[in-house]
């Protein structure tokens, strides 16, 4: 009698365990759950991408500082040299497309591939 009771209880427990396992898996596979999982993965990927971009920016600034020191670009400018040339921009109230420069520049604004 105890043997039958033991196996009945073991079978019932296994059935309950298997039923709860299957129900959990079915809930995970519903469209709402899959959409929530995809959204969470996208948010995680966005955070990782943002961290990567911040690391790249920090390392780029550090490398630029190293190169500036190596090339002597960060040293103070001699007093004998003229000041750096800057272009004055005319404000045009009628056209807000692109500003016009007072002096003719060597490169055009529209040419994005100046080094080719």
C-alpha positions as CSV (number, residue, x, y, z in Angstrom):
1,X,0.0,0.0,0.0
2,X,2.8,2.4,0.9
3,X,4.5,1.5,-2.4
4,X,1.5,2.5,-4.4
5,X,1.0,5.7,-2.5
6,X,4.7,6.6,-3.0
7,X,4.5,6.1,-6.8
8,X,1.1,7.9,-7.0
9,X,2.6,10.9,-5.2
10,X,5.8,10.8,-7.2
11,X,3.7,10.7,-10.5
12,X,1.4,13.5,-9.4
13,X,4.4,15.7,-8.4
14,X,6.1,14.9,-11.8
15,X,2.9,15.8,-13.6
16,X,2.6,19.1,-11.7
17,X,6.2,19.9,-12.3
18,X,5.9,19.2,-16.0
19,X,2.7,21.1,-16.4
20,X,4.2,24.2,-14.7
21,X,7.3,23.9,-16.9
22,X,5.2,23.7,-20.1
23,X,2.9,26.6,-19.1
24,X,5.9,28.8,-18.4
25,X,7.4,28.0,-21.8
26,X,4.1,28.7,-23.5
27,X,3.8,32.1,-21.8
28,X,7.4,32.9,-23.0
29,X,6.3,32.1,-26.6
30,X,3.3,34.4,-26.7
31,X,3.5,37.3,-29.1
32,X,3.4,39.9,-26.3
33,X,6.2,38.2,-24.4
34,X,8.3,37.8,-27.6
35,X,7.8,41.5,-28.3
36,X,8.9,42.5,-24.8
37,X,12.0,40.3,-25.1
38,X,12.9,41.9,-28.4
39,X,12.4,45.3,-26.9
40,X,14.6,44.5,-24.0
41,X,17.3,43.1,-26.3
42,X,17.1,46.3,-28.4
43,X,17.5,48.5,-25.3
44,X,20.5,46.5,-24.1
45,X,22.1,46.7,-27.6
46,X,21.5,50.5,-27.6
47,X,23.2,50.8,-24.2
48,X,26.2,48.8,-25.4
49,X,26.4,50.9,-28.5
50,X,26.3,54.1,-26.5
51,X,29.0,52.8,-24.2
52,X,31.1,51.9,-27.2
53,X,30.7,55.3,-28.8
54,X,31.6,57.0,-25.5
55,X,34.8,54.9,-25.3
56,X,35.7,55.7,-28.9
57,X,35.2,59.4,-28.2
58,X,37.3,59.3,-25.1
59,X,40.1,57.4,-26.7
60,X,40.0,59.6,-29.8
61,X,40.4,62.7,-27.7
62,X,43.2,61.1,-25.8
63,X,45.0,60.1,-29.1
64,X,44.5,63.6,-30.5
65,X,46.1,65.1,-27.5
66,X,49.0,62.7,-27.8
67,X,49.4,63.5,-31.5
68,X,49.1,67.3,-30.7
69,X,51.9,67.0,-28.1
70,X,54.1,64.9,-30.5
71,X,53.6,67.4,-33.4
72,X,54.0,70.5,-31.1
73,X,50.5,71.7,-31.9
74,X,49.6,72.3,-28.2
75,X,52.6,74.6,-27.6
76,X,52.0,78.4,-27.3
77,X,52.1,80.3,-30.6
78,X,55.1,82.7,-31.2
79,X,54.2,86.3,-30.8
80,X,55.9,87.0,-34.2
81,X,53.4,85.0,-36.1
82,X,50.2,86.6,-37.3
83,X,46.9,85.5,-35.7
84,X,45.0,82.7,-37.2
85,X,42.9,83.7,-40.1
86,X,39.1,83.6,-39.6
87,X,36.4,84.3,-42.1
88,X,33.7,86.8,-41.3
89,X,30.2,85.6,-42.1
90,X,27.5,87.9,-43.5
91,X,24.1,87.3,-42.0
92,X,21.5,87.2,-44.7
93,X,18.0,87.6,-43.3
94,X,16.2,86.8,-46.6
95,X,18.0,83.5,-47.3
96,X,18.8,81.2,-44.5
97,X,20.3,78.5,-46.7
98,X,24.0,79.0,-46.4
99,X,26.1,82.0,-45.2
100,X,28.3,83.9,-47.7
101,X,31.8,84.7,-46.8
102,X,33.4,88.1,-47.2
103,X,36.6,86.8,-48.7
104,X,36.9,84.1,-51.4
105,X,37.7,80.8,-49.8
106,X,39.9,78.2,-51.3
107,X,37.4,75.4,-50.8
108,X,33.7,75.5,-51.6
109,X,31.1,74.7,-48.9
110,X,29.4,72.1,-51.0
111,X,32.6,70.0,-51.7
112,X,32.7,67.5,-48.9
113,X,35.5,65.5,-50.5
114,X,38.2,68.1,-50.4
115,X,41.0,65.6,-49.8
116,X,40.4,63.7,-53.1
